[in-house]
Structures are given as structure tokens and as C-alpha cells.
Amino acid sequence: MRISIRIQLMVMMFLQFFTWGAWYGQMSKYLLTGLKASGDHVGNAYATFSIASIIAPFFIGMIADRFFAAQKVMGILSLMGSAVLFFLIQTTDPNEFFWYILAYTLCFAPTLALSSSIAMNQMETPEKEFPGIRVLGTIAWIVVTNIIGFYGLGDQVIIFKISMVSSFIWGIYSFFLPNTPPKATGKVSISQILGLDALVLFKDRSFLIFFISSVLICIPLSFYYAMANPSLTESHMTNVENKMSLGQFSEVIFMLLIPLAYSRLGVKKMLIIGLLAWITRFVCFGYGDANTTEWMLYLAIILHGVCYDFFFVTGQIYTDNKAGAKIKNSAQGLITLATYGIGMGIGSKISGLVLDKYTTLDPVTQASIHNWTSIWMVPAGIAIVVLFLFIIFFNDRKKAVTAEI
């Protein structure tokens, strides 16, 4: 890969994750404090991302596979997302907010699969080249969350204003990325247009187990994204956004270790390590307190690198290796469907209901009191079930599954 293309792809990742990181982890705090929303409101708001991720592979990813260049589709979606955010920042009603954030996520969610496809289409060995490019997305997340944390903006509408501006810049930039034309040729059927050609991957039992595990582990993942910020705040931790960015620093380190770990450990051991890290961090979130056991909270934050990289980034590479050249976009869309779609959709709704279940009102101040230990034990239990499922049924095989198109 030429250095100029590598730089282009790194900037792409930076802009995409800067746009996402500006609002995603802080949205729950903004809703709970700024809009006085309930736990169910928070869960529903995060579920919009999952709704969009379910739709994305079928109506956008497959279009990039078959009809339009992926970078052009991503550019148009980014500009549309910026326009939606202009209207979102003007609402103060949590019910109305839901519809705006749904419209925005319908624009943003498809770009996750598109950016991976654009990058991997330029690579000969994705398992070696992709982590060094994807890591710029993590760096972008660190930069934007530290800006927000330093200025104390996490509960203010400006988090969406920042995203609006960066989304516009990212959208314009996308049109100058390396051309990634559709690869599928020949007669096009309805099933192919809907992306059902990628379902051929399910013929491989291990990929099916990986898909199911990805769905289930994203239920706990949604708890982290939606609840970590308010949980840490109520545990008396200060400068939460800045300290949570330690998780992204950890992510950078483990992202760069993926090529070595992939060759030494193999995909199964890496995924198991990721699952063990998830269980450990939820226990730490549940029992840690900044006044007495703050080290547990720091450990929970720092484990993010192992949790995310060793399961989700490794999973992206595993999926790319399994798919044939003609269905790479479809395959990435399929794994996006499993993770950000089905799994996090279920998890977002459950997390909101669990939050409300373990919330009481102070009889004097009428302030909400959350039982965070009980809340965090729910995703910890789910992660334990996924770990046993994965250990028993997953077999790391190297054979790729291709589709006849």
C-alpha cells in the first residue's frame, strides 16, 4: 500500500471516530441531566443506533457492493447526518430527541462497514495492515473526549454541535478517498440486492457461533456505552470523560499488538481473552468506588482495549478472511448487523429497563439513586454465558467461505 493511500485512510478513520466519539459516550449524561430523561429514554436513544445498524447492511452496504462506489455512499451519508444534527441540537424534549437521533444514526451506522471495506479493499494482508489504520479512529476518540472532559461539556448540547461540524468535513473529505467500486458482477437477484449472499458464511459452523456470540456479547457492550459515564460520575470519580479516555489509550496499545497476537494465539484464544476481560471489567464497575476502591474503576476503564480489540477488531479481520472478494462489503455489513444491530439493540433496551428497575428516589431531595452493583452484575452474567458457549462450540479453522455470484 502506498504511503499516500495509508495517510488518506488514517484521516478517514480519524474523522469518522471524532464525529462518533463527540456524542456517543456522553449522550446518556446529556439525556439524564440536560433533558431530564428516564432510563427507558436513554435505552431507547441508544437503541436507535442498533435499529440503524440492522437496516444498514441490507439497504446501504449492498448498494456499495453492487451499484455505487463505497466512498461516495459514505460521503453522502455523512453530509446528510450533519444536516440532521442541525435540527437535533434545537430540541429539548426527550421523546422528540428520539426521532432525531434515529434519523442521524440511520445516516451514520452504515459508514462503519463502509469505512472498513474501503480500507480493506486497499490491503493485501488486512490482519497486518488494518490495525495500524484503524488505530487512528481510537486516537480521534481520545482527542474529542478529552476536549469534552477538560471543558466539562459532557452534559451539554455542544457535544452534538461538534459532531455536526466534523461530520460535514468528513463528508466532503470522503469524495477524495481511493475509489472503491462495486465488485460483484453478473446477474443480480433480489436476494443478492438484500445482501443474502453473505449468509453463505453461515455454512461454516464456527462463523455461525462467532456471529451468535457477537450478538450476545453486544448486550453487555451496550451497558458499557450507555451506563459507564453516569455510573462513574455517581461513584464520585472526577473528570470522568478524561479518565475514560484511558480506555482508548489501552485500545491503541492492544490494537497495535493484534498482528503479533493473531499470529501467536489464533483467533479463538484472542476472542476468549476478550470475553474474560469483559467479565472482569463489569465486576470492577459494580464494586468499585472512587472513595475507597478507585483502582477497580481504573482497571475497568483500562480493560477496554482488551475487550474491544480482542473481540470486535479481531472479529472484523476474521470475517474479512472468511469472505470471498465479491462479498467483502456484505460480510462486514453482516457482522455490523450482529454487533451494533441485533446485540446492542437488545442490550440498549435491557440496559434502560435495568437502570429503571434499580433506581429509587431520595425521599427528601427526590433525586434518583441507582444501585450500580446490581446493574453491572446483569451484563457480567451475560458475558459468562457467552464465554462458555464460545469455548465449547467455536473451532478456529482457516478455510474461507466464498459465494458463487
Secondary structure as GFF3:
##gff-version 3
##sequence-region A 1 405
A	DSSP	alpha_helix	3	21	.	.	.	ID=ss1
A	DSSP	alpha_helix	27	29	.	.	.	ID=ss2
A	DSSP	pi_helix	30	34	.	.	.	ID=ss3
A	DSSP	alpha_helix	39	56	.	.	.	ID=ss4
A	DSSP	pi_helix	57	61	.	.	.	ID=ss5
A	DSSP	alpha_helix	62	66	.	.	.	ID=ss6
A	DSSP	alpha_helix	70	88	.	.	.	ID=ss7
A	DSSP	alpha_helix	94	108	.	.	.	ID=ss8
A	DSSP	alpha_helix	110	120	.	.	.	ID=ss9
A	DSSP	alpha_helix	126	150	.	.	.	ID=ss10
A	DSSP	alpha_helix	158	174	.	.	.	ID=ss11
A	DSSP	alpha_helix	190	193	.	.	.	ID=ss12
A	DSSP	three_ten_helix	196	203	.	.	.	ID=ss13
A	DSSP	alpha_helix	205	234	.	.	.	ID=ss14
A	DSSP	alpha_helix	240	244	.	.	.	ID=ss15
A	DSSP	alpha_helix	246	265	.	.	.	ID=ss16
A	DSSP	alpha_helix	267	287	.	.	.	ID=ss17
A	DSSP	alpha_helix	294	302	.	.	.	ID=ss18
A	DSSP	alpha_helix	304	308	.	.	.	ID=ss19
A	DSSP	pi_helix	309	313	.	.	.	ID=ss20
A	DSSP	alpha_helix	314	322	.	.	.	ID=ss21
A	DSSP	three_ten_helix	325	327	.	.	.	ID=ss22
A	DSSP	alpha_helix	328	336	.	.	.	ID=ss23
A	DSSP	pi_helix	337	343	.	.	.	ID=ss24
A	DSSP	alpha_helix	344	357	.	.	.	ID=ss25
A	DSSP	beta_strand	359	361	.	.	.	ID=ss26
A	DSSP	beta_strand	368	370	.	.	.	ID=ss27
A	DSSP	alpha_helix	372	393	.	.	.	ID=ss28
###
